Amino acid sequence: MTLETLESLQLQYDTKMKEYNQLTQDYKEVLKTGGANYVQLKDKAFFGTSFFEMSIKKTIDTCQASCSSNPKCSGATYVPGFKGCFLATGDGNIKTNTGTYAIITSLK
């Protein structure tokens, strides 16, 4: 094996390990939901009174888990196009917003 081949294999390994670690973390977040009932509304966004956290989540379910595991969270908006998860606090409005999902604990 050449040095270039070994470096390429190391890079592939490092990339796969990062993916694995992220998926493990996402899985643990999903497990934290504790069976809470959430509704995911397509082409809607939940604004609450303010957003308090923005993060990147691979799926809408991991975004939902982040909201569920945070006592300040009253709903969230997930943007699949760039995997953005916006956690909101307080009561607020649900607005039409093409390409996003509102995540709420009950129909508001």
C-alpha positions as CSV (number, residue, x, y, z in Angstrom):
1,M,0.0,0.0,0.0
2,T,1.2,3.5,-0.8
3,L,1.1,6.4,1.6
4,E,-1.6,8.1,-0.5
5,T,-3.8,5.0,-0.2
6,L,-3.3,4.9,3.6
7,E,-4.1,8.6,3.9
8,S,-7.2,8.1,1.8
9,L,-8.4,5.2,4.0
10,Q,-7.7,7.2,7.2
11,L,-9.8,10.0,5.8
12,Q,-12.7,7.7,4.9
13,Y,-12.5,6.1,8.4
14,D,-12.5,9.5,10.1
15,T,-15.5,10.5,8.1
16,K,-17.4,7.4,8.9
17,M,-16.6,7.7,12.6
18,K,-18.0,11.3,12.6
19,E,-21.2,10.0,11.0
20,Y,-21.4,7.2,13.4
21,N,-20.9,9.5,16.4
22,Q,-23.6,11.9,15.1
23,L,-26.1,9.1,14.5
24,T,-25.4,7.8,18.0
25,Q,-26.1,11.2,19.5
26,D,-29.2,11.6,17.4
27,Y,-30.5,8.2,18.5
28,K,-30.0,9.1,22.1
29,E,-31.9,12.3,21.7
30,V,-34.8,10.4,20.1
31,L,-34.9,8.1,23.1
32,K,-35.3,11.1,25.4
33,T,-38.8,12.0,24.0
34,G,-40.4,9.9,26.8
35,G,-43.5,9.2,24.7
36,A,-44.7,12.8,24.6
37,N,-47.4,13.4,21.9
38,Y,-46.2,15.8,19.2
39,V,-47.8,16.9,16.0
40,Q,-45.7,17.6,12.9
41,L,-47.4,20.1,10.5
42,K,-46.0,20.2,7.0
43,D,-45.6,23.6,5.4
44,K,-46.0,25.4,8.7
45,A,-43.7,27.1,11.2
46,F,-44.1,27.6,15.0
47,F,-42.8,30.9,16.3
48,G,-43.7,30.9,20.0
49,T,-42.8,34.2,21.8
50,S,-39.1,33.8,20.9
51,F,-36.6,31.3,19.5
52,F,-33.9,30.3,22.1
53,E,-31.9,27.7,20.2
54,M,-30.9,26.9,16.7
55,S,-29.0,23.7,15.8
56,I,-28.5,21.3,12.9
57,K,-30.4,18.0,13.2
58,K,-30.4,15.2,10.6
59,T,-34.1,14.5,10.9
60,I,-37.3,16.1,12.0
61,D,-37.5,13.4,14.7
62,T,-34.2,14.4,16.3
63,C,-35.4,18.0,16.2
64,Q,-38.5,16.9,18.0
65,A,-36.4,15.0,20.5
66,S,-34.4,18.2,21.2
67,C,-37.6,20.1,22.0
68,S,-39.0,17.3,24.1
69,S,-35.8,17.1,26.2
70,N,-35.8,20.8,26.9
71,P,-38.3,22.1,29.5
72,K,-38.2,25.6,27.9
73,C,-39.4,24.3,24.6
74,S,-43.0,24.8,23.6
75,G,-42.6,24.0,20.0
76,A,-40.1,24.0,17.1
77,T,-39.7,24.6,13.4
78,Y,-37.7,22.2,11.3
79,V,-36.2,23.2,7.9
80,P,-35.3,20.0,6.0
81,G,-33.4,21.9,3.3
82,F,-30.5,22.7,5.6
83,K,-31.5,20.5,8.5
84,G,-32.2,23.5,10.7
85,C,-34.0,23.0,14.0
86,F,-35.3,26.2,15.7
87,L,-36.6,25.7,19.3
88,A,-39.2,28.2,20.5
89,T,-40.5,29.1,23.9
90,G,-43.9,30.5,25.0
91,D,-47.3,30.5,23.2
92,G,-47.2,31.7,19.7
93,N,-48.6,31.5,16.2
94,I,-48.4,28.8,13.6
95,K,-47.9,30.3,10.2
96,T,-47.8,28.9,6.7
97,N,-44.3,28.5,5.5
98,T,-43.6,26.3,2.5
99,G,-40.9,23.7,3.0
100,T,-40.8,23.7,6.8
101,Y,-42.5,21.7,9.6
102,A,-44.0,23.0,12.8
103,I,-43.5,20.7,15.7
104,I,-45.9,21.3,18.6
105,T,-47.1,19.3,21.6
106,S,-50.8,19.9,20.7
107,L,-52.8,21.7,18.2
108,K,-52.4,25.4,19.2
